[in-house]
Amino acid sequence: MLASGAFTSCEFDTSPEYDHPLYVTYAISAGNLEFVGPEQLLVDMNAWIKSNQIVYDKQVNYSTGDASEFAKTDAEAIQQYGTFLPTFKAYLDEVRGKLATGTYGELTEPVKAIFYVSASRTQGKEGHLKYEQITFNYPE
């Protein structure tokens, strides 16, 4: 009796199955590619990035995954990238100020770092929307 119940419950399930998810994930963030400097500085910078990055899901109905199906939501993500990038650059200026005041101790060598800032979409084709590398040097 249990076997027939399990069989019929699966057999007659008429709920629709979607070929693709109804949501796509966008991420506007930064990351470190190279770093020379105080270890705590890198920890603090990564913490800032984690707490300020923008990651969200957006409902999008699509069928093929072609980039054209995401034009509107991609444009919104690129606009958010345009807001995040200057905020990240302003944060790097704050870091320069902290280095100048000795927050991270006396530097034995110059601080050198390369960061990327990107906007990306996880699902679909051509999901890398914007990308830029930023070089950070202290002292300049």
TADA-V436144 format. One record per run of one state. SS is the DSSP state (2 for helix, 1 for strand, 0 for the rest). FROM is the first residue (numbers start at 1). TO is the last residue. If there is no record, write none. Layout:
[[SS:FROM:TO] [SS:FROM:TO]]
This chain:
[[0:1:1] [2:2:11] [0:12:22] [1:23:36] [0:37:38] [2:39:52] [0:53:53] [1:54:59] [0:60:66] [2:67:100] [0:101:110] [1:111:121] [0:122:127] [1:128:138] [0:139:140]]
